[in-house]
């Protein structure tokens, strides 16, 4: 896997782009970050599904979210 690094030389004001291969540790960190993002996304989707199901059950009973808020729930 290759990446492009941008190097800025503050003394000359020049910017240089360098393409290089990722090191094994960088690849592992990248893959771990991708896995963590996938886990968080799945958890957020599950939470949204749980909330939608709960709201549908309340609606079937004729109860709205505003009703629950009025009760302090």
HELIX and SHEET records of a PDB file:
HELIX    1   1 UNK A   24  UNK A   60  1                                  37    
HELIX    2   2 UNK A   65  UNK A   70  1                                   6    
SHEET    1   A 2 UNK A   2  UNK A   9  0                                        
SHEET    2   A 2 UNK A  14  UNK A  21 -1                                        
END                                                                             
